[in-house]
Amino acid sequence: MVQSMTGFGKAEVVCNKKSYSITIKSVNSKNADFNIKLPGQYRDKEHEVRAKLLSLVQRGKVDLYISTDRSSTDLASKINRDIFNTYFEDLKELSKESNIAEEVLFTIASRLPNILSQEVEEVDENDWKILSSGIDEAIDQLVQFRKKEGSVLEKDLSSRVKGIVKRLDGIRPFEKERIDTLKGRLNAQLDQIDAEKVNRDRFEQELIYYFEKFDITEEKVRLVAHCDLFSETLNEKNSQGRKLGFISQEMGREINTIGSKANHVKIQQLVVEMKDELEKIKEQLFNIL
């Protein structure tokens, strides 16, 4: 089953009177490139989330964000009174020389380092279980999205492989014509040569060697085998993007060799069409897991 590397998932959970929104999206990438943003109190859980993504998403450029809707009281910072008073008293002493108003001193003191501090929230394991279930839900949506996109890609790839095989079959009617044309050309050139100076046995050996160089039977057999393997791999249980990429490279080698040996305009046209189909296959493979 083919999976795309493009996907999206979203989930929302509520725990300890806080609402969390989990968003995950992915695009194609050769490797596993994960960007994870968790609320501050859960940052030590990043390795756990990363391991989960690696097992379920496997690879791709993945962004996972968790945002929380919190009240202003939740975000309120605590004033360090002792530090503030120390700053304020020191500034009052300095202000006697310049007659600075106390309102200005208050503003200055409030901006000095360590005046405000936020209390560190302890992680409640029950809350984390709820949030983790939301992450699971978002990842599951992403995977389902990828599978849906993958089914579309699978149909397209299958159609294009069949197109290559169809054009390969289309070469057959021109093969005898191609050889006959070569023979005619050689015989015409031979007629211009003094027959008595030609060693007929050696000439026939050279002719056989010459025709063998233009034989494309082996390339055709290998190309059909590669196309069959490609189709079989498409139907495997797990998505095999990298394997399909390797097979497509082998398909390209055989098509190129057929083209170099063709020596026939109609066969060359079919080869160009096969190359076009193969290029479209390779473009699609960039987005397959």
CORNORWO-V256118 format. One record per residue. N is the residue number from 1. RES is the residue in three letters. PSI is psi in whole degrees, -180 to 180 (* if undefined). Layout:
n: <N,N>
res: <RES,RES>
psi: <PSI,PSI>
//
This chain:
n: <1,2,3,4,5,6,7,8,9,10,11,12,13,14,15,16,17,18,19,20,21,22,23,24,25,26,27,28,29,30,31,32,33,34,35,36,37,38,39,40,41,42,43,44,45,46,47,48,49,50,51,52,53,54,55,56,57,58,59,60,61,62,63,64,65,66,67,68,69,70,71,72,73,74,75,76,77,78,79,80,81,82,83,84,85,86,87,88,89,90,91,92,93,94,95,96,97,98,99,100,101,102,103,104,105,106,107,108,109,110,111,112,113,114,115,116,117,118,119,120,121,122,123,124,125,126,127,128,129,130,131,132,133,134,135,136,137,138,139,140,141,142,143,144,145,146,147,148,149,150,151,152,153,154,155,156,157,158,159,160,161,162,163,164,165,166,167,168,169,170,171,172,173,174,175,176,177,178,179,180,181,182,183,184,185,186,187,188,189,190,191,192,193,194,195,196,197,198,199,200,201,202,203,204,205,206,207,208,209,210,211,212,213,214,215,216,217,218,219,220,221,222,223,224,225,226,227,228,229,230,231,232,233,234,235,236,237,238,239,240,241,242,243,244,245,246,247,248,249,250,251,252,253,254,255,256,257,258,259,260,261,262,263,264,265,266,267,268,269,270,271,272,273,274,275,276,277,278,279,280,281,282,283,284,285,286,287,288,289>
res: <MET,VAL,GLN,SER,MET,THR,GLY,PHE,GLY,LYS,ALA,GLU,VAL,VAL,CYS,ASN,LYS,LYS,SER,TYR,SER,ILE,THR,ILE,LYS,SER,VAL,ASN,SER,LYS,ASN,ALA,ASP,PHE,ASN,ILE,LYS,LEU,PRO,GLY,GLN,TYR,ARG,ASP,LYS,GLU,HIS,GLU,VAL,ARG,ALA,LYS,LEU,LEU,SER,LEU,VAL,GLN,ARG,GLY,LYS,VAL,ASP,LEU,TYR,ILE,SER,THR,ASP,ARG,SER,SER,THR,ASP,LEU,ALA,SER,LYS,ILE,ASN,ARG,ASP,ILE,PHE,ASN,THR,TYR,PHE,GLU,ASP,LEU,LYS,GLU,LEU,SER,LYS,GLU,SER,ASN,ILE,ALA,GLU,GLU,VAL,LEU,PHE,THR,ILE,ALA,SER,ARG,LEU,PRO,ASN,ILE,LEU,SER,GLN,GLU,VAL,GLU,GLU,VAL,ASP,GLU,ASN,ASP,TRP,LYS,ILE,LEU,SER,SER,GLY,ILE,ASP,GLU,ALA,ILE,ASP,GLN,LEU,VAL,GLN,PHE,ARG,LYS,LYS,GLU,GLY,SER,VAL,LEU,GLU,LYS,ASP,LEU,SER,SER,ARG,VAL,LYS,GLY,ILE,VAL,LYS,ARG,LEU,ASP,GLY,ILE,ARG,PRO,PHE,GLU,LYS,GLU,ARG,ILE,ASP,THR,LEU,LYS,GLY,ARG,LEU,ASN,ALA,GLN,LEU,ASP,GLN,ILE,ASP,ALA,GLU,LYS,VAL,ASN,ARG,ASP,ARG,PHE,GLU,GLN,GLU,LEU,ILE,TYR,TYR,PHE,GLU,LYS,PHE,ASP,ILE,THR,GLU,GLU,LYS,VAL,ARG,LEU,VAL,ALA,HIS,CYS,ASP,LEU,PHE,SER,GLU,THR,LEU,ASN,GLU,LYS,ASN,SER,GLN,GLY,ARG,LYS,LEU,GLY,PHE,ILE,SER,GLN,GLU,MET,GLY,ARG,GLU,ILE,ASN,THR,ILE,GLY,SER,LYS,ALA,ASN,HIS,VAL,LYS,ILE,GLN,GLN,LEU,VAL,VAL,GLU,MET,LYS,ASP,GLU,LEU,GLU,LYS,ILE,LYS,GLU,GLN,LEU,PHE,ASN,ILE,LEU>
psi: <124,137,137,159,0,129,171,143,150,144,157,137,159,127,135,43,17,137,128,135,122,122,133,135,154,151,175,146,149,-30,-178,105,97,129,112,129,111,157,151,-44,-12,13,-29,-5,2,-40,-35,-43,-41,-42,-37,-42,-41,-37,-32,-37,-31,-66,170,167,109,129,122,120,137,118,156,142,105,149,167,-30,-31,-35,-4,139,154,134,129,94,-45,-45,-42,-47,-38,-48,-45,-43,-40,-40,-34,-40,-43,-28,-17,-29,-23,4,45,135,150,-29,-39,-40,-40,-43,-44,-46,-38,-17,-3,159,148,12,-44,142,147,137,136,123,137,143,123,120,-31,-40,-41,-36,-41,-46,-39,-36,-34,-40,-42,-42,-43,-42,-41,-42,-41,-46,-43,-39,-44,-40,-40,-46,-37,-36,-35,-44,-39,-44,-41,-45,-43,-42,-40,-35,-42,-34,-38,-45,-40,-43,-32,-42,-30,-15,-31,-47,-21,-6,-45,-40,-39,-46,-42,-39,-42,-43,-43,-40,-42,-41,-38,-40,-34,-36,-23,-3,146,113,-31,-22,-1,128,109,-40,-47,-37,-44,-39,-44,-36,-43,-45,-41,-45,-33,-35,-26,0,131,16,-49,-41,-39,-43,-45,-39,-41,-42,-42,-40,-40,-43,-39,-46,-40,-41,-35,-33,3,158,-46,147,136,58,-45,-43,-43,-35,-43,-43,-41,-33,-41,-39,-42,-39,-45,-40,-42,-40,-41,-41,-40,-25,-9,-59,36,129,-40,-39,-40,-39,-42,-38,-43,-42,-39,-41,-39,-44,-41,-39,-39,-35,-46,-38,-42,-33,-23,-25,13,133,*>
//
